[in-house]
Amino acid sequence: MQYETERRGAVEVEDVLQSVIDYVSKILNTRQGSTVLDDAFGIPDFTSAGVSFTNEDIPNLEREIAAFVGRCEPRLHNVQVRFTPDPGAPLQMIFSLNAELRLGKNEFLPVHFVTRVNPLGKVTVTQ
């Protein structure tokens, strides 16, 4: 009986984790100024990332993305974002997103996601 409970719990955690990944992907694909209700909602347009952003801009982008995800996805806490360039994919901006996923009142699971911004500005989120 305990095995079934543990297995069901693991499946539920995977479901919640996938839901978070899907939602973070959706919000990170929302550009600032694209919603009628809130001009500040969204992240900057990364379409011209190679031209528009310099190394000095990266810490601001990291903070901005972390704050936006933390504000919009209440299941994630202590969100930290770091730029992690990949020499094998020079046209993509890649960020590591680390956070704690709230599973219960006092239960948190450390999570790590990789966000990739392709040259067209589309963001994909993977575990």
N, C-alpha and C positions, 0 to 999 in steps of 0.2 A: 504494500500500500504506500509506504514512504517513497519507494522508487517512482511510482506513478505521479505522486505529488511533486517530486523533484523534477521529473521529466516535463510535467505540465508547466511548472514554474520556468524551466529553461525555454520552453516554446513561447511562453508569454513574454519573457525578456527579449527573445529574438523578434517577436512581433512588435514590441514597443520600440526596439532599436531600429527596425526597418521603417517604422512610422516616423521616427525622428529623422532618419536619413532622408526619407522622401520629403518631409516638411522643410528641412534645412535646405535641400536642393531647390525647392520651390521658392523659398524666401530669398535665397542667394541669386536667383534668376530674376528677381524683381529690381528694376532700375529706379534710382531716385528720380522723382518727378513723374513717374509713370502711373501713379494712383491718384484718383480724384480726391479722396478723403484726406490724404496726408502727403504733401510734397516732399517731406523729409524721409518718408518710408522707402526703404530699399538701399541698395549699395551703389557705389559709383559705377559708371559704364566702363567696363574693361575692354571694350572693343578696340581702343587705341592704346592698350596697356604698354606696348613696347615703346610708344612715342610719348605718351602723356605722363607716365610715372617714372620717377628717378629713384635711385637707391635711397635718397633722403625721404621720399614719399612712403616707402614701404612700412616703416613703423606706424605711421598714421593709418594706412590701409589695414594693417593688422589690428590696431585698436578699434577702428571703425567696424570691421567685420565682426570682431568678438563682441562688441557692444550691441550690434544689431541682432546677432544670433541670440545673445543672452536676453535681450529684451523681447524677442519674438517667439522664442522656444522655451517656455517655462519649465520644461522637463530637464533642461540642461543648466548646470550651475558651474561657476568658476571656469567660464569659457576662456580659453587662451588660443590665440592664432599666431602662427609663425610662418613666414615666407620660407619655402624650402625648394629652391630652384633645382630643376633636373637637367643636367647637361645633355641628356638624351632627348629632351623635349624643349628646346630653347624658345619655341613660340608659345609655350603655355606658361601661365603663372600658376604655381602650385603652392598651396597653403596647407599646413598641418593644423588641424583643429582638435584640441584636447579639452575635455570637459568631464564633469561628473553627471551621470544620468540618474535622476531621482527615481527609485523603484518603489519606495515606501516612505513612511514618515521620517525615519532616520536611516534609510538604506540607500546608498549611492554606489553606482558602478562606474569606474573610470572607463571612458571611451576615447577612441582615437579615430578621426576621420581624415581623409585626404580630399581636398577640394582642388579641382583642376579647372582653370579658366582657359578655354581654347581661344584661338585668335579672333573668333567671331564674338567672344564675350559670353558664351554659354558656359555655365558652371555645372560640373558634375561632382557628386559627393559619393565617396566609397568608404568602406570600412577598412 
